[in-house]
């Protein structure tokens, strides 16, 4: 089951009933936009106790189209890499 933005907003509004929903939406959008902006500038994003996001560059390479077998040049591209924190790893693996 995937978590979506609407579920995060629902949990926030249930946890903080005194806040207006439009304010919670704005805060969540600011956080997500800042993560996107930082990653686009190739900066590292860290949430203590959760994990870090960084960008990595994949080299250009020759790959093959599996349907036709034709060799295709794949250009260099950037990807996002996530590494979970030790705390999250322990919680996921019940090693508390």
Secondary structure per residue as TSV (DSSP state, phi and psi in degrees):
chain	resnum	aa	ss	phi	psi
A	1	X	-	360.0	127.9
A	2	X	-	-90.5	148.8
A	3	X	-	-96.8	134.2
A	4	X	-	-117.8	165.3
A	5	X	H	-56.3	-39.9
A	6	X	H	-64.3	-35.0
A	7	X	H	-69.7	-38.0
A	8	X	H	-63.0	-44.0
A	9	X	H	-63.5	-38.9
A	10	X	H	-63.2	-45.0
A	11	X	H	-65.4	-39.6
A	12	X	H	-64.3	-43.8
A	13	X	H	-67.9	-32.0
A	14	X	H	-71.2	-37.4
A	15	X	H	-76.3	-31.2
A	16	X	-	-125.9	74.9
A	17	X	T	-68.0	-17.4
A	18	X	T	-77.9	-17.2
A	19	X	S	-86.8	143.7
A	20	X	-	-71.9	145.8
A	21	X	H	-62.7	-37.3
A	22	X	H	-65.2	-31.7
A	23	X	H	-70.8	-39.9
A	24	X	H	-65.1	-39.1
A	25	X	H	-62.3	-43.4
A	26	X	H	-65.0	-41.6
A	27	X	H	-63.8	-45.6
A	28	X	H	-62.5	-41.4
A	29	X	H	-64.0	-39.4
A	30	X	H	-63.0	-44.4
A	31	X	H	-62.7	-48.9
A	32	X	H	-65.5	-38.7
A	33	X	H	-65.6	-38.0
A	34	X	H	-67.5	-37.6
A	35	X	H	-62.5	-47.4
A	36	X	H	-60.7	-44.8
A	37	X	H	-65.1	-42.1
A	38	X	H	-64.9	-41.7
A	39	X	H	-67.8	-34.3
A	40	X	H	-67.9	-25.9
A	41	X	T	-89.8	9.4
A	42	X	T	60.5	34.8
A	43	X	-	-96.0	159.9
A	44	X	-	-89.0	138.7
A	45	X	E	-116.0	128.3
A	46	X	E	-128.7	128.3
A	47	X	E	-111.3	108.8
A	48	X	T	-57.6	134.7
A	49	X	T	81.1	-5.7
A	50	X	T	-119.9	-58.3
A	51	X	E	162.7	-176.3
A	52	X	E	-128.9	149.7
A	53	X	E	-116.4	135.7
A	54	X	E	-138.8	164.2
A	55	X	E	-104.6	145.6
A	56	X	E	-129.6	152.0
A	57	X	E	-105.9	124.7
A	58	X	E	-90.0	133.5
A	59	X	-	-69.2	154.9
A	60	X	-	-66.8	145.0
A	61	X	E	-153.0	169.2
A	62	X	E	-98.7	128.2
A	63	X	E	-127.8	176.9
A	64	X	E	-126.1	137.5
A	65	X	-	-73.1	116.3
A	66	X	T	-65.8	-24.4
A	67	X	T	-76.9	-43.4
A	68	X	T	-105.7	-17.7
A	69	X	-	81.4	1.7
A	70	X	-	-71.9	138.7
A	71	X	E	-80.7	131.2
A	72	X	E	-125.7	139.0
A	73	X	E	-81.7	120.8
A	74	X	E	-98.9	121.7
A	75	X	-	-73.7	165.8
A	76	X	-	-64.2	141.5
A	77	X	E	-149.0	160.1
A	78	X	E	-99.8	142.5
A	79	X	E	-129.4	160.8
A	80	X	E	-99.3	133.8
A	81	X	E	-117.2	130.4
A	82	X	E	-115.0	133.7
A	83	X	E	-125.6	122.1
A	84	X	E	-75.7	155.3
A	85	X	-	-77.0	164.5
A	86	X	H	-63.6	-35.8
A	87	X	H	-62.6	-46.1
A	88	X	H	-65.4	-39.8
A	89	X	H	-59.5	-44.2
A	90	X	H	-64.7	-40.7
A	91	X	H	-66.0	-40.5
A	92	X	H	-66.8	-31.8
A	93	X	T	-103.3	13.6
A	94	X	T	52.9	42.4
A	95	X	-	-107.9	40.4
A	96	X	-	-79.3	360.0
